[in-house]
Amino acid sequence: MALAAVPHLSPRRAKAVVELAGDARTVFELEKGDLEKAACLNDEAIEALTGFEDWKRIDQALAMIQKKDITVLTYKDREYPASLH
């Protein structure tokens, strides 16, 4: 969810950087040098990732999702539609 809120990070770029990191949480722990290894990331996306600070908004969105009992799927979930990969 947080990756979708990062400016200059398209869904395709987000997927590629998750593959590099292993999971979405780890993406935000990577150093700039590690992110530069992802050929799909430009300087703007790297700066946006390393400088991301909008966790309050993410926490609010997650609280709303939980309150409304919404199920969130990622492309790694078995239920995620294959046509969207």
C-alpha positions as CSV (number, residue, x, y, z in Angstrom):
1,M,0.0,0.0,0.0
2,A,2.8,2.4,0.9
3,L,4.5,1.7,-2.5
4,A,1.4,3.0,-4.3
5,A,1.8,6.3,-2.4
6,V,5.3,6.9,-3.5
7,P,5.6,9.5,-6.2
8,H,7.4,8.5,-9.5
9,L,6.9,4.8,-8.7
10,S,4.6,3.1,-11.2
11,P,3.1,-0.3,-10.4
12,R,5.6,-1.9,-12.8
13,R,8.5,-0.2,-11.0
14,A,7.1,-1.1,-7.6
15,K,6.8,-4.7,-8.6
16,A,10.4,-4.8,-9.8
17,V,11.8,-3.2,-6.7
18,V,9.8,-5.6,-4.5
19,E,11.4,-8.5,-6.5
20,L,14.8,-6.9,-5.8
21,A,14.1,-6.5,-2.0
22,G,12.1,-9.7,-1.5
23,D,9.0,-7.9,0.0
24,A,7.4,-4.5,0.1
25,R,8.5,-3.7,3.7
26,T,12.1,-4.3,2.9
27,V,12.0,-1.9,0.0
28,F,11.8,1.0,2.5
29,E,14.9,-0.3,4.3
30,L,17.1,-0.4,1.2
31,E,19.9,2.1,0.9
32,K,20.1,4.4,-2.1
33,G,22.9,2.2,-3.6
34,D,20.8,-0.9,-3.4
35,L,17.9,0.9,-5.1
36,E,20.2,2.0,-7.9
37,K,20.7,-1.7,-8.8
38,A,17.1,-1.8,-10.0
39,A,17.5,-0.7,-13.6
40,C,13.8,0.3,-13.8
41,L,14.2,3.0,-11.1
42,N,15.1,6.5,-12.1
43,D,16.7,9.1,-9.8
44,E,13.2,10.6,-9.0
45,A,11.8,7.3,-7.9
46,I,14.9,6.5,-5.8
47,E,14.7,9.8,-4.1
48,A,11.0,9.4,-3.5
49,L,11.5,6.0,-1.9
50,T,14.4,7.0,0.3
51,G,12.6,10.1,1.4
52,F,9.1,8.6,1.9
53,E,7.6,9.9,5.2
54,D,3.8,9.7,4.7
55,W,3.4,6.8,7.1
56,K,0.6,8.6,9.0
57,R,-1.6,8.5,5.8
58,I,-0.8,4.8,5.3
59,D,-1.7,4.0,8.9
60,Q,-5.0,5.8,8.5
61,A,-5.8,3.9,5.3
62,L,-4.9,0.6,6.9
63,A,-7.1,1.4,9.9
64,M,-10.0,2.2,7.6
65,I,-9.4,-1.1,5.7
66,Q,-9.5,-3.0,8.9
67,K,-12.5,-1.2,10.2
68,K,-14.5,-1.9,7.1
69,D,-13.2,-5.5,6.9
70,I,-11.7,-5.0,3.4
71,T,-9.5,-7.7,2.0
72,V,-6.4,-6.3,0.3
73,L,-4.7,-8.5,-2.4
74,T,-1.2,-8.1,-3.8
75,Y,0.1,-9.7,-6.9
76,K,1.8,-12.3,-4.8
77,D,-1.6,-13.6,-3.5
78,R,-3.0,-16.7,-5.1
79,E,-6.4,-15.0,-5.4
80,Y,-4.9,-12.0,-7.4
81,P,-6.2,-12.2,-11.0
82,A,-3.6,-13.6,-13.4
83,S,-4.7,-11.2,-16.1
84,L,-3.4,-8.3,-13.9
85,H,0.2,-9.7,-13.5
